[in-house]
Amino acid sequence: MHAITYAEPGGPEVLQWTAVPDPTPGPGEVIIDVAATAVNRADLLQRQGNYPPPPGASEILGLECSGTISSVGAAIGLDHIGEKVVALLSGGGYATKVAVPIGQVMTVPTGIGLVEAAALPEVACTVWSNLDMVANLSEGEWLLVHGGGSGIGTMAIQIGRALGARVAVTAGSQAKLDQCAALGAEVLINYNEQDFVEVMLAETGGRGANVILDNMGAAYLERNVTALARDGRLVIIGMQAGVRAELDISTLLRKNASVNATSLRGRPESEKAAICRQVERTVWPWIHSGVIRPVIDRILPLKDAAYAHTVIADGGATGKVVLSV
């Protein structure tokens, strides 16, 4: 098979289209002939040498894919061969074939094309697991999403609205804020011009956000806690603005608030499988009915992965960048 590989960490230019050995399915795994994958910021971190894959995972980039099951390992029925699927991966998506545990394989939502579906697994599983399973976002609550124009952000707006929440977002341009508004965001905060804490407190009558989904990390920690409502839940899913910060615990105590930090990639297979089943059961019907849709900025050939990385790094995409085989 062929895959995007790199000999040593570096910039996008290190990515090369290379012939590599075909994967073989272990017990409980299937091989997917990849139709498409999608770019996540974790891919950029791994390429730079800052986010190694979990033990036993493929060194090849790529945390999601769509495609067709072409072979199966022990204990997997042959009837799965030929199924059109999407999959949540620990690695290996930037390739023409990938091995994945069957529990992390999902059906393709009805009404979505196979290439388009590659934009869904990572964002749907990340957002659902954090907003519902961790934060227990409820109808009528305020959700603040940082990076509303990202792949995660565009999905979080839609799932938040589907759960009955009111959604506020931050983004760095009016164009991205306009697209967030089209997805259902009510409060639009340009982080280059406005203080999100001031805006959230003003919009909520001084109460703050019930749930904050944060991709920034350290630089936003103190301000996020200030922007939380009583009984608020801050969920940190990224470290784009640092990994270390001080926190005034007394503020959390006064608000009876919580700070959670989660990573999807490093979870045990059983946890990822449970998330996939919930996503299939809850999120996929919303996609079928049109309540939620994948937001795709562009579709590029897999061989153009280096250019795709520059698009993501420069903040030039709204939604997902998909790489088609």
Summary of the structure (lengths in Angstrom):
residues: 325
radius of gyration: 19.4
end to end distance: 11.6
largest distance: 59.2
contacts: 1160
relative contact order: 0.16
helix: 35%
strand: 27%
